[in-house]
Amino acid sequence: MVKIGAHVSAQGGISTAFDRALQIGAEAVQIHPTPPQTWRRLHPDQEQVATFRRRMAETSLDAFFFHAVYLINLATAKEELLTQSKGSLRHHLEMANLLGVRGVIFHPGSHKGQGFETVLPQMAAAMRWTLAETAGESLLIIENSAGAGANIGSSFSQIRQMMEAVDDPRLRFCLDTAHAFTAGYDLRDAEGLERTVEELGREIGFERLAAIHANDSKAAFGSNVDRHQNIGDGEIGLEAFRRILADPRLTTAPLILEVPGLERQGPDRTNVERLRALAGLPPLPPIAEA
């Protein structure tokens, strides 16, 4: 059964995410455990850990993911930034293991003109170190990029090369539909989706697909611009998401919305309901009155 979830706020403490997810009908959850534009770290005490694990058990929202901070760049030529990036990624994965979170999704970074082949050994070494330093079951999950500038990971081939260089079963992949679309994977019609899915299976393998960021795109096909839009209101369109949700090769992974929402407050109940309808799932029950 496909799981449709959303990125929600963790303002007020990480355990608050469960109630926010339930309010919009999400069956999978992603949060920034700390502000994504800073190097700040999460330091839950024993009571907070116990509360988080209890809420996860009570709600059955165990398809729970952290998204790492945006500052991480494993391809940087700056030693200080590389050290900060590795430390932050390790900390996120340590916290995921401590809390029972399924995995940490991250953007691999930008080579800033050095070239992908040049920085690949450094990136692979950083990911191997992160995984070796964080024994546990939580996954380290590479997200594809839209391909702007020198950003890494816009092609499935680059993702495969990173995975092969690291060679660890805990390294997985998150497919962002908006990023893929603006990077040149045309999801708008059945033929384009089939080409994309076949390439994903050939280059990466569906068994390594840990999550899908289900986002329509405000930016045009092949533009390399990262601008998310609400489901059906962007360049990808409703019918494309209907086909994605009908493809059993993709729906073993939870779909997580990262859209602006109708009120520009982030993923909302309307977007969850749109995906549920496209998947042929029953409508959400009415929100109980206070």
N, C-alpha and C positions, 0 to 999 in steps of 0.2 A: 504494500500500500504506500503510495506516494505521501511524503510528508512536506507540508508547505509551512514555512516559517518566516521569520523576519529578524532583521537587526533592530534591537530596541535599546533604549537608554539604560545605563546602570547608575544614573544619578541617585544619590542617596544610599548607595551600597549595592554590591553585585547581586544580592539576593532579591532586590526590588525588580530585577529583570523578569522574574517568573510571573509576577502579577501583570506586568505590562504585556508580556507575551500572551497570557491567557485572555486579557481584555480584548485583543484584536484577533483571537482565534488562531494564533500561531502554534504549530506543532513542533517546531524546531527554533532554536534561538541563537543569535550571535550578538555579542556585545564588545565594546571597547572596555576592558576592565579599568583602564586609566585613560586620560585625555590623549587622543592619538597624535596630537602635535607636540607632545612633550616626552621627555625620557622618564617621567614619573613612574614609580613602581607600586605594585599592589602588595600590601603586607597584612593579610587577614590574620586575626588572632584565632585561637582554637574555637571560641564560641561562634565566630563568623563562618569558619569552615564547617562546623557542625550544622549551622542554620542553612547554609547553602546546600549541603548534601541532603538535608532533610527535605527542603523545598523541592529539590530535584526528584526525590523519591515520591513525594506527595503528588506532584504534578505530572510525573512521567515524562517530563521534558528533558530527556537524557541526550537528545541530539543537540547538544549545547556546544558552541564554539566561541573561542576568543578571536578577535581580530587584533593583530599586533599593531604597534604604532607606525605611522607613516614615515617616520624619520629613518627607518632601517634601510641601509644600503650595503648589501654584502659585496657589491662590485666596486666600491669606492677605492680610489688610490690613496685616500687619507687614512693613515694608521689609526688616528684617534677616533674617527667616525666608524671605522671597521670594528674597533674594540667596543665602542658603545653599542653598535648594532648587534654584535654577537652576544653581548651581555644582556641586552634587552630581550632578544629572542629566547635566550636560555631562561631568563626569568619568567617570561610568559609561559614557556613550556613546563617549567617547574610548578608554577601556580596551577596550570591545567591538570597536571598529575595530582597535585594536592587536593584539588576540588572535584576531581572526577569529570572534568571537561573533556569532550571528545577530541579536540584538537585546536591548534593555533594556525590561523590563516594569515599569510603575510605576503607583501609585495617584495620580490627579490632585489629590486633596485635598478640603478642606471649605471652604465659603464662610462658615461661622460666622454665618449669618443675613443676610448681605448679599444673597443671592439669586443664582441661577445666571446670569441675564442680566447682572447687574451685574459679575460677575467674569470673564465669558467673554473680553472683550478682553484683560485682563491675562494670563489663562492662555494664550490663543492667542499673544500676543507672547512669552511665556516659552518656549513650545514652538518657535516659529519661530526664536528666538535660539539655542536649544540645537541645533537641526538645522543652522543656518547656521554655528555654531562648531565643528562636528564633521563635516567632510567625510569621506565614506566610504560603505560599503554597509550598515553595521549600522542596524537599525531602531529607532525609538522607538515603544513599544507601550503604548497606554492599556488598562488593565484596568478592567472594569466593577465597580461597588461594590454592596454589599448594601443601601445606601440608609439606613443608620442616621444619625440626626441630620441634619446639613447636608452629608453626604458627596456628592460629585459623581460622576456617571457611572453611576447605577443604571438609567437607561433608555437604550435604543439611540438614542433621539432626541437625548439630551444628547451621547452619543458622536459622533453624526453632526455636530451643530452645532460641536463642538470640531474635528473633522477638516476641516469646510468652512472654518472660520475660519483654520486653519493652512495648508491647501492645499499639502501636501507629500507626495510619493509614499512617503517613508520613514516617515510616520506611519501606524501600523497599530493593530490591535485584538486584545486577548486576551479571550476569553469565559471567565469563571469560572462553572461550572454552579451551584455552591452559592450564589454571590452573586446570580446571575440568579433562582434559585428563591425565595430569601427576599426579593428585590426585587419579586416578583409575576409572574414568568414561570413558569407551571406546566409543568414538564417531565415530570410523572408519567405522563401518558397520551399516546397518539398524537396526539390533537387538539391538546392543549396544546403539545406539541413542535412540531407543524407550524405553529401560530400564531407561536410564538417564532422558528422558523427563517425563516418568511416575513418577519417584521418585521425580523429581522437582515439579510436580503438586501436588503430595500427601503430600510432606513435607512442601512446601513453598506456592504453589498456583501461577498460571500464572498471576493472577491479581496483584501480588506483584512484578512481573518482570518489572523493570524500564528500563533496558538497557542490551545489550549483548556486551561484548568485544570480537569481532570476530578476533581471533588470531590463526594461525597455531602454531604448537609446534616444536621447534628445539630439545627438550628433548624427551626421550622415554616414552611410556605409563607406568604409575605407578611409575615414577622415583622421583616424588615430586620436580622436578627441574623446576624453572620458567625461561624459555627461549623462547621468542616469535620468530616466523618465518613468512615470507611472505605467503600469501594464496596459497596453493597448493605446496609449496616448503618444507613443513615440514612433520611430522609424522601423522598428521590428514588427510590431503589430500583433493583434490578438490571435490571428490564425497561426502565426508562427509559434506562439506559446502553446496553443492547442496541440500542435504537432509535437512539440518538445515533451509535453506532458503525456502524450500517447506513446512515446518511444520507451519500451522497457529497458533499453540499454542505458538510459539516462536516469530513470526514476527510481533506481535503487538508492540514489543519493538524495538527501533532503534538499529542497529548494528554499533558499533564503532570500527574501526581498531586501533590497537596499535602495528603495525608490524614495522620491521626495515626499510622497503622500499628497492627498488632496488639499490639506491645510499647510503643506510645507513643513510638517513636523516629523517627517520620517515615515517609514512603512506604517500603514494603517489597516483597519478592518476591511475597507473597501478593496484594497489591492489583494489582500488575502482572499476575499470572497471572489474576486475576478479569477484568480488562479484556480480556486476550488471549482468554480463553474466550468472552466475550460477543461479541467481534469475529470469532470463528470462526478464530482463528489457532492454529497448533500450540502445544502446551505447550513451556515452556522446557526446555532440556536440563538434566539433573541437575547440581548443583554438584559440580565436581571435588574429590575429597578431597585435602587437603594432603599 
